Amino acid sequence: MKLTRSRYLGLLLALPLAAGTVRIIQTNSAGDDVHIIDPATNKVVGVIKGIEVNHGAAAAPDGSRFYVSNEAESTLDFVDAKTLKITKSVPLTGHPNNISISKDGRRVYVAINTSPGAVDVIDTASMKNAKSIPVNGAVHNTYVTPDGKYVVAGSIRSKTFTVIPTATETPEWSLTMDLGIRPMAFATNDDGSTKWIFVQLSGLNGFAVVDFATHKEVNRIKLPALPPGKSTFPVGGNESHGMAVTSDNKTLVVCSRLNSSVYMYSLPDLKLLGGVEVGKSPDWVTLTPDGKSAYVANAASDTVSVVDIKGLKEITQIRVGQVPKRNITAVLP
């Protein structure tokens, strides 16, 4: 078979990500430290210090930096990935929440959780706040879609999420729902474009499914109730928070703070595969690149649960900082 350029690029993309160094970056919302976990050993191998009330994290694709939103100072902090020292703090237009990064690493999109609502765009080369994109409502989370073509910003207060093309950095469409917008995740079409947005909502122990092409909600899934003898955990209107899709686009992993469990659903049919009890109040989840393990931040246990996704079992819990919430998976060259 002739090795065309397109086939060569396809083979490169098919190479296992294990060739890089994988790290789980775990923020701790009630402290000033960020823990770095090696998923090969499930040990903490580094700590970033001095970022009070750290919220969201992102990693540069070349492995040179980590980015962390600093709620105490309303800055985006640049961290050297080797020394784990803060090298730059970029002022933001308001109080930040979660962040996301463009596929090329040139832009970090910061959720500004103050009215009237905005997404700050940080240029990572100049280390400056390049622009602030106005949206409807204070923003809780930002995401870059798997194909890198859109930023999606969700607001609890306005119950609206806004879709912004990365090419124009100007809002294109939005959808207002009946409940506040919490975390989101994405399913893709065969060509890599976005098929569905999974949306967690305030007060719902479950998630909605929004068709990206039609901009309409097409399904709403309620997570299972606990079996007899098991007690729910009081969460105050934030029942389900944190979700992720495996790299093969076949499994959706969903946290239930109410049930102190994570649940797995098959894709695209959204059939329940099972659940795993973890620490108290699981608030976020990130997955290893091979899609085998989930790292679940247990906000009320100060631990991270390591879950075997296919085997539906908890492997271990890792002690981290105070009230761990957002986490990401970084693949460092």
Secondary structure by P-SEA (a helix, b strand, c coil): ccccaaaaaaaaaacccccbbbbbbbbbccccbbbbbccccccccccccccccccbbbbbccccbbbbbbcccccbbbbccccccccbbbbcccccccccccccccbbbbbbccccbbbbbbccccccccbbbbcccccccccccccccbbbbbbccccbbbbbbccccccccccccccccccccccccccccccbbbbbbcccccbbbbccccccccccccccccccccccccccccccccccccccccbbbbbbccccbbbbbcccccccccccccccccccccccccccbbbbbbccccbbbbbccccccccccccccccccbbbbbbcc
